[in-house]
């Protein structure tokens, strides 16, 4: 039983230590989408309402969610989840122009 608790605590510590930051997400966007990924983040920064980078990170200590917009004329768009040093893109559903 102690081994299971130790392994669970170890897993939680590893997830917390490998939670990527905004700079790592920017590097991921540039690597995956090339110049278009970098430019999209720059455009979001231009249209953000004084928050600086335009990119936002919701940090849940073990994982994070990255999004742009939501604070100015740009609507909020979730981009990716991150955990364990890996990024998982969020596929936006086509809602047919209607918000759920």
C-alpha positions in Angstrom: 0.0 0.0 0.0 2.9 2.4 0.8 4.4 1.7 -2.6 1.1 2.8 -4.4 0.9 6.0 -2.3 4.6 6.7 -3.0 4.2 6.2 -6.7 1.1 8.3 -6.8 2.8 11.2 -5.0 5.8 10.8 -7.3 3.6 11.0 -10.3 2.0 14.2 -9.0 5.4 15.8 -8.3 6.7 14.9 -11.7 3.5 16.4 -13.4 3.9 19.6 -11.3 7.6 20.0 -12.2 7.1 19.4 -15.9 4.1 21.7 -16.4 5.1 23.9 -19.4 5.1 27.7 -19.2 4.2 30.3 -21.8 7.6 30.4 -23.4 7.6 26.7 -24.0 4.1 27.0 -25.5 5.3 29.8 -27.9 8.2 27.5 -28.9 5.7 24.7 -29.5 3.5 26.9 -31.7 6.5 28.1 -33.7 7.7 24.5 -34.2 4.3 23.0 -35.1 2.8 25.8 -37.1 6.0 27.7 -38.3 5.8 31.4 -39.0 2.0 31.3 -39.0 1.9 30.1 -35.4 4.2 32.9 -34.3 2.3 35.5 -36.3 -1.0 34.4 -34.9 0.3 35.0 -31.3 1.7 38.4 -32.4 -1.7 39.4 -33.8 -3.5 38.3 -30.7 -1.0 40.5 -28.7 -1.9 43.5 -30.8 -5.6 43.1 -30.3 -5.4 42.2 -26.6 -6.6 45.0 -24.3 -3.4 45.9 -22.6 -2.6 42.5 -21.1 0.7 42.4 -22.9 1.2 39.0 -24.6 -2.3 38.2 -25.8 -1.6 34.6 -24.8 -3.2 33.4 -21.5 -2.3 30.4 -19.4 -4.7 28.9 -16.8 -2.3 27.1 -14.5 -3.8 24.1 -12.6 -0.3 23.2 -11.1 -0.4 19.7 -12.7 -1.5 20.8 -16.1 -2.3 24.1 -18.0 -4.7 25.4 -20.6 -3.6 28.0 -23.1 -6.0 30.4 -24.9 -6.0 33.7 -26.7 -8.7 36.4 -26.6 -11.5 36.8 -24.2 -10.4 40.2 -22.9 -10.9 42.4 -25.9 -12.4 42.3 -29.4 -11.1 38.8 -29.9 -13.4 36.0 -28.7 -11.8 33.5 -26.4 -10.2 30.6 -28.3 -8.8 27.6 -26.5 -5.6 26.5 -28.1 -4.1 23.6 -26.1 -3.8 21.6 -22.9 -0.4 20.8 -21.5 0.7 18.2 -19.0 4.0 16.4 -18.4 5.9 18.6 -20.8 3.6 17.7 -23.7 1.0 19.8 -25.5 -2.4 18.5 -26.7 -4.2 20.7 -29.2 -7.9 21.4 -28.6 -10.1 20.7 -31.6 -12.8 23.4 -31.8 -16.3 22.0 -32.6 -18.2 23.7 -35.4 -21.2 25.0 -33.6 -22.9 26.5 -36.8 -22.5 30.0 -35.5 -24.4 29.3 -32.2 -22.9 29.4 -28.8 -23.7 26.6 -26.5 
